[in-house]
Amino acid sequence: MQIEAKNNRQVFLRRLSSNDLDNLIDYLQNLSVETKKRFGPHNFDKQSVIEFYDFNANLGYVAQTVDTKEIIAYSIIKIGYLEHDAIRLQSYGMTLDIITDCTFAPSVADLWQSCGIGNNLFRFILSDLTTMKIERIILWGGVQMDNEIAVNFYRKNGFKTIGQFAYNGDNYDMIYDIPSTLRKASSVGGITI
Ligand SMILES: CC(C)(COP(=O)(O)OP(=O)(O)OC[C@H]1O[C@@H](n2cnc3c(N)ncnc32)[C@H](O)[C@@H]1OP(=O)(O)O)[C@@H](O)C(=O)NCCC(=O)NCCS
């Protein structure tokens, strides 16, 4: 799917593929220290990325410039939930489900933040998820309360705060219940890396 960013550049949104590996490593290693502090679902070396996508429940999504083919955003969906977050999420009264829950971690390259890429990539991911059995999106490890852009981004996209916890500062746990009107429900999609 092709979109125009707020800086008027054309950007392509799609699933991550095995051909993206080197570009993805460049993307990850070029993130600023600040962004790396906010986004770290896996290590940023090649072997760690390969191992991460060996696990069928992990799906990657990228935004890529149409002209230079540079990856400018990368988001992860894990089907199910993180064991590490489960006890905390259950303490809010949530019943977790490995089929209908998924866990979301978004990132956008520093120079491209606030250009509308996060919103557009999220909508693209949402439309992909509606072809699966997913009913709810959970934030990967919550969001740091002082990460104003991210908190606004989640709220803007319909996420609700369900709790808060302290870990490297104060954090919110947020979830998005996919409206039943959006869900097309079929089988879980394939992995492309
Ligand atoms: C959080 C992140 C994914 C958002 O993506 P983005 O492309 O920068 O965001 P967008 O430009 O699509 O804007 C999405 C919403 O975020 C908010 N937002 C964006 N830029 C903002 C800014 N400078 N100040 C405050 N809110 C801002 C707005 O609500 C915006 O929606 P609107 O433009 O419709 O009002 C991205 O900034 C990022 O990767 N940040 C670093 C890594 C990170 O924090 N990941 C999340 C960890 S929990």
The ligand as an ORCA input file, in Angstrom:
! r2SCAN-3c Opt
* xyz 0 1
  C       5.590      6.605     18.758
  C       5.806      6.548     17.241
  C       5.706      5.100     16.749
  C       4.673      7.377     16.579
  O       4.865      7.361     15.176
  P       4.982      8.759     14.374
  O       5.129      8.443     12.939
  O       6.041      9.596     14.989
  O       3.559      9.408     14.671
  P       2.560     10.130     13.642
  O       3.269     11.253     12.962
  O       1.870      9.136     12.806
  O       1.539     10.782     14.678
  C       0.684      9.935     15.418
  C       0.090     10.669     16.585
  O       1.119     10.853     17.586
  C       0.983     12.135     18.197
  N       2.162     12.929     17.891
  C       2.959     12.849     16.793
  N       3.963     13.732     16.898
  C       3.802     14.386     18.069
  C       4.542     15.399     18.731
  N       5.649     15.921     18.201
  N       4.115     15.798     19.960
  C       3.001     15.265     20.523
  N       2.242     14.287     19.926
  C       2.654     13.872     18.725
  C      -0.279     12.737     17.615
  O      -1.376     12.319     18.401
  C      -0.357     12.076     16.256
  O      -1.636     12.007     15.707
  P      -2.214     13.243     14.812
  O      -1.076     13.728     13.956
  O      -3.293     12.590     14.001
  O      -2.676     14.234     15.784
  C       7.176      7.166     16.838
  O       7.214      8.519     17.213
  C       8.376      6.450     17.421
  O       8.880      5.512     16.841
  N       8.877      6.898     18.572
  C      10.112      6.302     19.162
  C       9.926      4.837     19.530
  C       8.749      4.660     20.450
  O       8.487      5.474     21.324
  N       8.010      3.556     20.247
  C       6.875      3.210     21.106
  C       7.365      2.531     22.335
  S       6.022      2.171     23.442
*
